[in-house]
Amino acid sequence: MGLIESEFTVLRQTISTRGTVRIILLPITLVGWSAIISALLFSGIRLPVGALFSLAVLAAGFEAIHALHAGVERIGRYLQVFYEAGADGPQWETTCMMVGPALPGGGVDPLFTLLFASAAVVNSFPALMPGTTRAEIILIAVVHTAFLVRIARARWAAARQRAVELESYRAIRSGPPGPPA
């Protein structure tokens, strides 16, 4: 196996592995989060700012999933531009991009944004505990809102990533050879 075939194989394996890890990471994140939030809500201990600990678990899981997805997309566009240029080469990435927009309902949500946003809303429930101070409510609301904004921005960026990176790689491929001047 030559270097080119070897690189292609390794990059496709990387996409596969990262995609699998992303899917496995979601339930692990949600189980960890639900254990913490359940303890906060049902333990009888009044600790509304504890919602920030469970939110940290959600945020860490989301950021890991987002990073894995962004990396997979970046590798996919690289393969598309540098390995699918000829008609005799593999056409996996190009074919997937052509099919994706035609999916009814827009396809899947690779970042699981609806799940993370819903969990973030539920996660704010400790702020509703009796005796929660105004400062605690404001702190919990601000941090949760920041996380929801992050989710929305990541989803927006992910929706644009394929097209932007495809054009970037095409520009690199068609650019002048050698180091930049």
N, C-alpha and C positions, 0 to 999 in steps of 0.2 A: 504494500500500500504506500503510495507516494505521500509527500507532505500535504499536498492540496486535499487529497481524499481523507487523509488523517485529520486535518483541521476541520473539514466539513463534518466528519463523523463525531468528533469531540464537541463541536459547537451544537450539533443536533442533540447529542446526549445531555449537554448542559441545559438546553431548553427543556427537555423532558424532565430532568431532575428538578429544576427550579419550579416547573409547573406542578409537579407532584408535591414538592415541599410546601408550596403556596396553598394547595388544597388541604394538606394535613395541618398546616399551621392555623387555619381558620377554626376548626373545632377545639384545638388545644387552647387557643386564645379565648374562645367563648366559654369553655369549661373553667378556665382560671378566673376569668372575669366574673362568671356567675357564682363561683364559690365565694369570692370576696364580697360581692354585692349582697348575696343571700345572708352572709354572716352579719353584714351591716344592718340589713333590714329586719332580720328575725332573731338576732341575739339578745335583744332587749337593752343593749348598750347604746346610749345616745352618742353617736359620733358622726354627725353629718359630713364633716370635712373628710371623713374616711372615703367618701365617694371619689376623692381625688386619687386615692391609691388604686381603686378599681378602674378608674378612667385611665390611669397610667398603663395598666395591663392592656386595655383596649387600644390605646394609642400606639403602644409598642408593637402589638400584633398587626395593626393596620399599616404602620410604617414598614414593617418587615415584608408584609404581603405586597405593598406598593413597590418597594425596592426590587423584590423578586420579579414582579410583573414588568417593571420598566426595563430591567436587565434582559428579560426574555424578548421583549419587543425590540430592543436595540440589537441583540444578536440576530433576531429574525430579519431585520431590515438589512443588516450586514450580509447575511447569507443571500438574501434576495438580490442585492446589487452585485456582489462579488462572485457569487456561485451560480446564479440563475441567468446570467447574461446571454448564454448561448442556448439555442433551441434544443440541443442535445443534453443539456445539464438538467439537474433536478428542478422541479417547478412547484414545490410544496408551498413556499411562502407566497409566491405570486398568485397561485390558485386560491389560497386561503383569503388573500386580500380581496380578490374579485368576488368571492362568495359572501364574505362577511357583511357588507352593506345591504345585501338582498335579504337578509334574515328578517322575518316578520317580528315586529316588536323590538328591533335593535339588537337582538342576540343576548349574550350573557353579560354580566357585570363582573369583570375579572378582579375588581378590587373589593367586591362585596359591600359596596357603599351603603346600600339600604340596610343591610344587617348591622353594620357598624353604627350608622346614624340612629337606628332604632335602639340599639343597646346603649348608646350615649344618652338618649332621652330617658330610658329606664334608669340609667345610672344616676340621673339627677334626683331621683325620688328621695334619697336621704335628706335632701334639702327641705322636704315637706314634713320632716319629723317635728313633733311638738317641741317647742322650746328652742328651735333653731334661731340663731341671732340673725339680724339683718346683714351683718358683715359676712357671716357664713353663707347666706343665700346669695349674696352678690358675688362672692368668691367662686362658689360652685357654678353659678350661672355664667360668669365670664369665662372660666376655664372650659366649661362644656361647649359654650358658643364658639370659642376658639378652635376646639377640636372639630366641631361640625363644619366650620369654615374650611379647615384643613382638608376634610373629606371632600367637600365640594370642589376645592381647587385641584386636588389630586385627580378627581374624576374628570374635570375639564381638561387637565393636562394629558391624562391618559387617552382621552378621546382624540386629541390632536397629535399625539406622539408618533404614530405610524407615518402619517403624511410628512411631518416635519423631518423626521430622521431619514425617511426614504429620499427626500430631496437633498438632504445633507450628504448622504452617502453617494448619491448620484453625482453631486458637484465634486466630491473628492475623487471619484473614479474618473471623471472627465477632465479634471484639472491638469495643469502642467506637471510633468514628472519632476521629481527631485524635491529638495527642501524649499520652503517658501523663501522668497527674497526679502 
